Amino acid sequence: IRIFKERIPQIRMKEKQKYWIIGAIVIMTLVIWGNSTVPRDQSAQMSGGFTAWLVDPFHWSRTEHMVRKAAHFCEYAVLGVLYGLFFWRQGRGTSYTYPLRASWTQRLFNCAAAGLITAVIDESIQIFSGRGPLVSDILIDFCGFGTGFIVLQLIVHVFRRR
């Protein structure tokens, strides 16, 4: 009983970390979906300043298009990192009374499905904001999600080995 009492603060801390990660995932998802509600002309103004800054030194012709695609990729890379943290936290077993309910492959599939569903909903929201949904944007979003997720898993793997 003494050992269990000493581990209760650790369990509570792990639960708090899980809720912070879930909160960050929800906030990032709402930010991504909020950016999709912006009409086309306002979105162009938002990215116009950064685009103008890139055009001067680099003289790129398709800069605005590339900036938008890079923004999609980066937003979803951050979301992939957050889901990677959640995946890693769940794998460590946050509860001492219940065994893990899902296997490693099931948790991996759940994270990938969540990223893909978020991307599909994101493009669906753009229908109502006057911007056209594109399958290529879904693929860019999902690739960004996967990149963020995999990079975090590699970093965790390297630090675990040390």
C-alpha positions as CSV (number, residue, x, y, z in Angstrom):
1,I,0.0,0.0,0.0
2,R,2.9,2.4,0.7
3,I,4.3,1.9,-2.8
4,F,0.9,2.6,-4.3
5,K,0.5,5.8,-2.2
6,E,3.9,7.0,-3.4
7,R,2.9,6.5,-7.1
8,I,-0.4,8.3,-6.9
9,P,1.3,11.8,-7.6
10,Q,3.0,10.2,-10.6
11,I,-0.2,8.9,-11.9
12,R,-1.9,12.2,-11.5
13,M,1.0,14.0,-13.3
14,K,0.7,11.6,-16.2
15,E,-3.0,12.2,-16.4
16,K,-2.5,16.0,-16.4
17,Q,0.0,15.7,-19.2
18,K,-2.5,13.6,-21.2
19,Y,-5.1,16.3,-20.8
20,W,-2.7,19.1,-21.8
21,I,-1.8,17.2,-24.9
22,I,-5.5,16.7,-25.8
23,G,-6.2,20.4,-25.2
24,A,-3.3,21.3,-27.5
25,I,-4.7,19.0,-30.2
26,V,-8.1,20.5,-29.9
27,I,-6.8,24.1,-30.1
28,M,-4.5,23.3,-33.1
29,T,-7.4,21.6,-34.9
30,L,-9.6,24.6,-34.3
31,V,-6.9,26.9,-35.5
32,I,-6.5,24.9,-38.7
33,W,-10.3,24.7,-39.3
34,G,-10.6,28.5,-38.4
35,N,-8.1,29.3,-41.2
36,S,-10.3,27.3,-43.6
37,T,-13.3,29.5,-42.8
38,V,-11.5,32.6,-44.1
39,P,-12.7,33.7,-47.6
40,R,-10.3,33.5,-50.5
41,D,-9.5,37.3,-50.7
42,Q,-8.9,37.6,-47.0
43,S,-6.7,34.6,-47.1
44,A,-4.7,36.1,-49.9
45,Q,-4.2,39.3,-47.9
46,M,-3.0,37.3,-44.8
47,S,-0.4,35.4,-46.8
48,G,0.4,38.5,-49.0
49,G,2.9,40.1,-46.6
50,F,5.0,36.9,-46.2
51,T,4.8,36.3,-50.0
52,A,6.0,39.8,-50.7
53,W,8.9,39.3,-48.4
54,L,9.9,36.1,-50.2
55,V,9.5,37.6,-53.7
56,D,12.1,40.4,-53.2
57,P,15.2,38.3,-52.4
58,F,14.4,35.1,-54.2
59,H,12.3,36.3,-57.3
60,W,10.1,33.2,-57.2
61,S,7.2,33.3,-59.7
62,R,4.8,31.0,-57.9
63,T,5.5,32.1,-54.4
64,E,1.9,32.6,-53.1
65,H,0.9,29.1,-54.2
66,M,4.0,27.7,-52.5
67,V,3.5,29.7,-49.3
68,R,-0.1,28.4,-49.0
69,K,1.0,24.8,-49.5
70,A,3.9,25.2,-47.1
71,A,1.5,26.7,-44.5
72,H,-0.9,23.7,-44.9
73,F,2.1,21.3,-44.5
74,C,3.5,23.1,-41.4
75,E,0.1,23.3,-39.7
76,Y,-0.4,19.6,-40.0
77,A,3.2,18.9,-39.1
78,V,2.5,20.6,-35.7
79,L,-0.7,18.6,-35.4
80,G,1.3,15.4,-36.2
81,V,3.7,16.2,-33.5
82,L,0.9,16.7,-31.0
83,Y,-0.7,13.4,-32.0
84,G,2.7,11.8,-31.7
85,L,3.0,13.0,-28.2
86,F,-0.4,11.6,-27.4
87,F,0.5,8.3,-29.1
88,W,3.8,8.1,-27.0
89,R,2.0,9.1,-23.8
90,Q,-0.7,6.4,-24.3
91,G,2.0,3.8,-25.0
92,R,3.6,4.4,-21.7
93,G,0.6,3.2,-19.8
94,T,-0.9,6.1,-17.8
95,S,-2.9,3.9,-15.5
96,Y,-1.7,1.2,-13.2
97,T,-5.1,-0.4,-12.7
98,Y,-6.1,-0.9,-16.4
99,P,-4.0,-2.6,-19.1
100,L,-3.6,-0.8,-22.4
101,R,-6.7,-1.4,-24.4
102,A,-5.2,-0.9,-27.8
103,S,-2.2,-2.4,-29.4
104,W,0.7,-0.4,-31.0
105,T,-0.7,-0.9,-34.5
106,Q,-4.2,0.1,-33.4
107,R,-3.0,3.3,-31.8
108,L,-0.9,4.1,-34.9
109,F,-3.9,3.5,-37.1
110,N,-6.1,5.7,-34.8
111,C,-3.6,8.6,-35.0
112,A,-3.3,8.3,-38.8
113,A,-7.1,8.2,-39.2
114,A,-7.5,11.2,-37.0
115,G,-5.0,13.2,-39.1
116,L,-6.7,12.1,-42.3
117,I,-10.2,12.9,-41.0
118,T,-9.0,16.3,-39.8
119,A,-7.7,17.0,-43.3
120,V,-10.9,15.9,-45.0
121,I,-13.0,18.0,-42.7
122,D,-10.6,21.0,-43.3
123,E,-11.1,20.7,-47.1
124,S,-14.9,20.3,-46.6
125,I,-15.0,23.5,-44.6
126,Q,-13.4,25.3,-47.6
127,I,-16.4,24.5,-49.7
128,F,-18.5,26.9,-47.5
129,S,-15.9,29.7,-47.4
130,G,-15.8,30.1,-51.2
131,R,-12.5,28.3,-51.7
132,G,-12.3,25.1,-53.7
133,P,-11.5,21.9,-51.9
134,L,-8.6,19.9,-53.5
135,V,-7.6,16.3,-53.1
136,S,-4.0,17.5,-53.5
137,D,-4.5,19.7,-50.4
138,I,-5.7,16.6,-48.4
139,L,-2.6,14.8,-49.5
140,I,-0.3,17.7,-48.6
141,D,-2.0,18.0,-45.2
142,F,-1.7,14.3,-44.5
143,C,2.0,14.2,-45.6
144,G,2.6,17.1,-43.2
145,F,0.8,15.2,-40.4
146,G,2.9,12.1,-41.1
147,T,6.1,14.0,-41.3
148,G,5.5,15.6,-37.9
149,F,4.4,12.3,-36.4
150,I,7.4,10.3,-37.7
151,V,10.0,13.0,-36.8
152,L,8.7,13.1,-33.2
153,Q,8.8,9.3,-33.0
154,L,12.4,9.2,-34.3
155,I,13.4,11.8,-31.8
156,V,11.8,9.9,-29.0
157,H,13.4,6.7,-30.2
158,V,16.9,8.3,-30.2
159,F,16.5,9.8,-26.8
160,R,15.2,6.5,-25.4
161,R,18.3,4.7,-26.6
162,R,20.6,7.1,-24.8
